[in-house]
Amino acid sequence: MTSNLQSFRTKPRVFILSDISNEPDDAESLCRYLLYANQFETEGLVACTSTWMKTKVCPQDMSKIIDAYAGAVENLNKHVHPDWQYPAAEHLRGLIRKGAETYGMSAVGDDIPISPGAELLYERVVAPSNQPLWVLCWGGTNVLAQVLLKIDHKFSPEDSARLMSRLRVYAISDQDDTGAWIRNNFPDIFYIASVHGWNQYGLAAWTGISGDKYYGFDQGGPDFTKMEKQWIKENIQIGPLGSAYPDYLFIPEGDTPTFLYLIQNGLGISEFPEYGSWGGRYVRTDASSSGLNSNHYSDAVDRVKGLDGKTYTSNHATIWRWRDAFQNDFAARIQWTLGDDLTKANHHPVISINDATGIAPVKIEAEAGSTVTLDASKTYDPDQNDKLTFAWYHYRDPTATQWWVEAEVAELTIKKLDHEGRKVEVTLPSPEKCAVDLMSRQPAEKGQLLHLILEVTDDGIPALTSYRRVLIQATNKKLLGGGKGADAIGEVMKDL
């Protein structure tokens, strides 16, 4: 029954800016995005320019992919919860617009008319809504820059700030000269982007989706098997929508992390980039105490065991660590496009922890050194016959404030209470390990926020994974575990 499939509380509002047809990867990302379109409220599809295609835009190529989606949407709707159906192709076609057909800041100015794409984005920003609007930037950002300048000029400072507070931006690095202009002139806008030397994209976290061979990072760590052209040919380039998915030229789907970040699978929490998700992990760029902090987030690192058994510490690893799961997810959804028989395709496990079903994080407050019990016994697979595998693990990187995770974040102890691991006991570190300030060594009543992930994978073909994040707030009500502080980090660390 489709009513047993995963459902959601809300749909993120999404507005896409794409330099589609500068190379194949934007078309690839749009094909994949449409397979998740039931999870999003898509509000705009704008063809824009970039440093790679400076004087033309190609909205017609968006239309071609929507045409391919039209042949798949009926089958897709048979494989999702009845309350979370896919949008009609006609609706999506009506969201396609042109951005400015010129490069970067040449489209931005007091006397320069804004583009049709910017007009649509402006309408979406000023429209009343209690949900933020996610602007996903797959190319240049001059469409967004046009809108911000118009809002800044048209509204009072207070109203302008209120409208801009609705925006959330995830940009695939800077692909024209407006990205830096936006962050410098509108530092309060929530803005995720890798910052690095111009055109040095191999340094960016988003290339972790597929760029390890092309750019040569983390060699031996990521498994490239499910990015090979043969795998894609056999598993993705099939059916009405998959047939519109082009062969990649450099790396496949460099823009896809923008919406993988928003996928509602129980792992990511969009308002907290530092928590990590399929779209990577990011932290605030400016941590100044001047009161002028920007709301910009840039690359963080994860420590991940690779295919070769070695541990890799990199920004790329914040994405490639999830590659097997997100590629299986992609392939499974392509299978949904091929037919309407629910019994002939795989669907995601639905996780319940302590009787709470859904994708929202489970929040627990517990004393340092204490033990809590977590029960996922009511987790089920909607395909009924699939066997489920339960993996609980401590995701330590989001708690750390630096690279030296081992010194700063002690391990949670996880003990299975049954053979499958549906039920576990979790013991927090002692107060001196999770509720004492690193430098002053003063005990804190409210200690670290610890991240426990439950990963449930079925044995369908392809295997599908769902997640649930447990946020454990360590407390230390008796203020135990304090010690002698120091002015220098080296003095503190040698005593730990």
N, C-alpha and C positions, 0 to 999 in steps of 0.2 A: 504493500500500500504506500502510495506517495506521501500520505500524511505522516508516515514514520520517518521520512527523510529529514535532514537537518533544516531547521528554520532559524531566522535571525530576528533581532530586535529592531534594527534600523538598516537603511541603505545609505552608505556614504554618498554624498553628492560629488560627482566627478566631472571635470571639464578638461578635455585633452587638447594640447597644442602639439602638432606633429609636422616635422619637415618630411612628410611622407614622399617617397620616390627619389630622395637624394641617394639612397641605397636601399636594399631590400628589408632592413631590419625593422623599420616602422610598420611596414605592411605585415610582417611576421607578428609584431607585438599587437597590432590591431586585431588580427585573427584570434590570438589567444585571449585578448581582452573580451571579445564578444562571447567567448565560452563562459565567462564569469559575469556577463551583463545582468543576470538576474540578481546579483548581489549589490549592484550599484544603481544609483539614480544618475544616469548619464545626462548631462545638461549642455554639452557642446562638444563638437568635433571640428577643430579648426586647423586647416592646412596653413603652415607658416614657413618662413625662411630660416636659414641658419648659415653658418660660415661655409657649409658644404653645398649650399644651393641658395644663392644670395638674392636672386632677382625674379624668382618665379615660385608659385605654390601649386599644389596638385590635388585639389579637393576631389577631382574626378576619380582618383585612385582610391580614395576612401569609399566613394559610391560603389565601385566595383566589388570591394570586399563586403560591403553591406548587402549587395546583390547575392553574393555567395552565402552569406548568413541567412538570407531569406529562404534558401532551400534547406536550412538546417533547423530553424527555430521551432518548427512544429515538433520534431523529434526531441529536441532539447527540453521542451516543456513537459515531456512525458517522464523525465528523469529527475525532476526537482519537486520540492514541496508545492502543493497547489497555491499556497499563499505567496510564493516567491517565483513567479513566472518571468520568462524572458520578455523584453520589450519587442514590439513588432518592428520589422525592418523599416517599414514606412516611417515610424516615429524616429528612428535613428537617422534616416536619410534627411529628415527635416532639421536635424541639428548640425549639418555640415555647412561650414562657412569658409570663406577666404580670409586669411590674414593679410597684412601689408606685404606687397610684392617688392620689398626692398629690404636692405640689410640693417639689422640692429637699430642703433640710435637714429639713423636717417629717417625712421618712421615715427620718431617721438619728438614732439615739440608743440608749443602753444598754438602755432598757426597751421599745424598739420592735421588734416581730418583723420579720424580713427577708422580702422578697417571694419568691414562687416563682422569679422570674427571678434574684434574688440567690442563692437556694439553689443553682440550677444553676451560676451563675458560681463560687460558692464551691467546689462539687464539682470544677469544671474546674481551678481554681487549685491546689487541694491534691492533685489526682491526680498520680501520678508521671509525669514526662515530661522528656525532654532538650531539648524545643523550647519556646520562649517562647509565651505566649498573647497574641494581639493582640486587644484590646478596642476595637472601632470604635464610636465614640459619635456617633450621628446626632441625638441629642436631649439631654435632661438626663443627668446622670451619677450620680443618687442610687442606682441599682442598684449601681454600682461602689463608691460611698461606703459603702453598707451592708456590702458584703463586706470592705472594708479595715478597717472598725471591728471586725468580728467576728474577723478574723485577728489584729488588734492585741491584742484582749482575750484570745483563746483560746491564743495561742502565746507562747513566750518571745521576748524581743527578737531573739535570734539566729535562731530558726526563722521568726519573722515576717518578718525581713529576707530570709531565704532564699526564702520563698514569694513575697514581693512582687517579688523580682528576676526572677521568671518573667514578670512582666507587661510588656506594651508597649501603650500607649494612644495612639490618634489620635482626638482630639475635634474636632468641627466647632465651633470657638470654645467659649464657655461659654453653655449654654442653660438653666442654673439656677444656684443659688448653691452647689452642691457642688463644681464644678470648681476654684475658687480654694481651697476648704477642703481638697481632696485634695492640691493642689500645695503648700500651706503645711504640712500635717501629715505628708505622706509625700513629701518632696522627692527621695527616692532612686528613685521610680518613673519609669521611662522614659515621658515624656508629651509628645506632640506636640500643640500647640494654638496657634492665632493668638491673640495677646493685644491687645486694643484696647478702646475705650470700649464700655460695655454697649449691645448691640443695633446697634452700628455695623458691621454685617457686610460692608459694602462695603470696609472696610479689610483684610479677612482674605484670606490667600493662596487659600483654597479657592474663593472666588468667581471666581477666574480660570478655572474650568472653563466658565463660561457667563454670568457676570454683567456683562460689559462694557457691554451696552446698558442694563440695568436700573440699574446703579450709576454708569455714566458714566466708568469709568476707561479709560486707555490707548486713547482713541478714535483709530481709524485703524490701530491695531496688530493686534489679533486679527481673524481672519476669522470672522464670525458665521454664514456660510452654512449650515454643518452643525449649527447650533443652531436654525435657523428652524423654525417649526412645520410648514411644508410639507415640509421635508426629513425631519423626524422622522416625519411621517405616511406618507411614501412609503418610507422605509428602515427604520423601527423598529417602527411600530405595525401590523405584519403578522404573520401566523402565530399559532400557539397561545399563545406567550409574549408576543410583541410586542403582541398585542391587549389584554393586561392593562396595558400601559404608558399611563398617563393623560397628558392634555395638561398642560403646566406652567402654573402660575399666576403666579409671580414669576420665578424662574430655574430652569431644569431641573437636577436632579441635584446639588444643593449638597452632598450627603453622599458622593457617589461618589469624591472624591479619597482618602477613607480607604482604600479597597481598590485604587484605581489605584496607590497607593503600593506595594502588595504584589504587583502583577501581575508574573508571571515572564516578562518579555520581554527580559531581558538588560541593561536600563537601570538600574533601581534596585537598591540593596543595602540591605535594610530596616534593618539595624543602624547605618547611617550616613545619617541624614537630611540631612546637609550635602552629600551627593553629588548629590542631585536625582533626580527620577523623574517619571512621569506624575502622581503625587500631590503634586508640589511639592518645594520645597527649604527646609530648616529648619536652624537652628544653635542651639547652646546659648544659653539666655537669660541665665544667670548664669555669668560667667567670672571670678568672684572667686578670689583666692588664699588665702582664709581656711580652706579645707578644708571649707566648708559648701556647696559647689556643689550646686545642684539638678540633677536629671537631666531638666529641662524643655527642650524645643526649641520655638522660635517662628520666625516668618517671616524668611526671607532674601530677597535679590533676585537676579535674573538680568538681564543686558543682552541684549536680543533684538531682532533686526531684524523690524519689523512688516510687515504687508501693504502699507503705504504707502512702504516703503523706509526709514523712520526707525527709529532705535534707541530702544527703550523700556527703562527701568530700573525694575523694580517687582517686588513680591512676587507679584502676579497673573501676571506673565510666566513665573514658574517652572512654571506649569501651562498657560496658554494657548499657550505655544510648541509644545506637543505635540498640540494639539487636532485637527488634521487626521488625525493618525495614530490617536488613540484613538477618534475618531468612525468612521473607516473600520473599525477593529477591531470596534466595536460592530455596525455594519451587516453585516459579514461573518459574525459569529456568529449574528445574526438569520437570515441566509440558511441557516446550518446547521440551524436549527430547521424549515425548510420541506421538507426531503427528505433521504433517506439516500444519495443518489448522490454519491460523492466527487468525481466528474469535473465536477459542475455547481456547485461552490462553490470559493472560494479559500481557501488555507491558507498559513500563515506560512513564510517562508524560514528555513532552519536554518543558523546561522553556525558556521563553523570558522575559527579563527585559529591559525596555527602548529600545525596538526593537533589542536587542542583544540576539540572540538565541545561545545556546551551553552550555558548562559546565565551561568555563573560568570565573574567578571571575570578577564581575563588579567593577571597580575602580572609586571612586568619591573623589574629594577634596572639602571640605566645611568648612566655617568659624564656629568656636565654637559658639553655640547658634542659628545657622541658621537652616532653614527647607529645606529639599530636598524632591522631589516627585519621587517615584519609581512606574513604571507602568508595571505590568506583564500580561496585558490584552491579549497579543498574545500567552500566554502559552496554549498548547493544549494537549489532550490525543490522541494518535494514534489509540486507539480502538474506538474513536468517541462517543460511548454511555456512557462512564464512567463519573461520576460526580467527579470534582476535589475539594479538600479542600486545602486552602492556609493558611499557618501558617508562619508569620514573627516573628523572635525573635532575641534579642540581645545576642550573644554568648560572654559573658564578660570575660571568663577565659583566652582566648589567649592574651588579652591586658594586663592583670595583670602581675606583676613581682614577686608576692608572693601569699600566700594563702588568705590574707585578701582582697578579691576581692571587697567587698562592699565599703571599704574605699578608694580604689584606682581607681575603674572604675565606674563612674556614669552611670545610665541607659539612653539609647536612649528612646525617647518618640515616640511611633508608633501609628498612627491614621489611621484607615480604611477610604477610600474615597468611597467605594461601599460595598454592602452587602457581597459579597464573599471575599473581601479583596484582590482582584487582584491589586488594586491601593492603595498606602498608602503614607501618609506624615510622614517623619522621622525628628524629631528635635534633634539636637545635644545638649549635656550638655553645660553649660556656660563655658567661658574661664578658670575660676579658677578650674573647675572640669576636664577638659580634655586637657588643653594646658599650664599648669604650672608645673614646676619640683617639684616632691614630697618633696625633702629635702630642696633645696635652696629657693623654692617658687618663683623663677624667671619665668616670662612668656616666652613661647617659640613660635616662629613664626610657627613651625611645631609641633603639639601636638600628641596626641595618635592616633594610628591606631585602629579603631573600627570595630568590626565584626558583620555584620547583616546577618542572614541566612533566606532564603526563602525555606520552605519545602512544596512541593506540593505532595499530596497523592491522588491516585484515589480510587474508590470504587469497583475495580475489585476483583477477587478471585484468589490468595491472593492479598490484596491491595499492591500497589507498590509506592515507594517514590523516587522522584528526588529532588535535592537540587540546590541552587545557592547561592554563597557567595558574599556579597557586602562588599567591603573594603572601609571604609570611613576614609580618612585621614583628621583629624581635623586640621584646621589652625587658626592662631591668628595673623593676619597681623598687627594689631594695638598694639600688646603686652599688652593686657588687663589682669586684674585679678591677678597681682602679690601680694606678701605679704612678711611677715617676715619669714626668714628661720631659721634653727637651725642645730646644730651639731648632735643631737640625734633624732632618729625617734619618740620616745615617746613624745618629745616636739612638734614636728610637728603635730602628730596625734591628740593630745588633743585640738588643735585649729581648726581642720577641722569640 
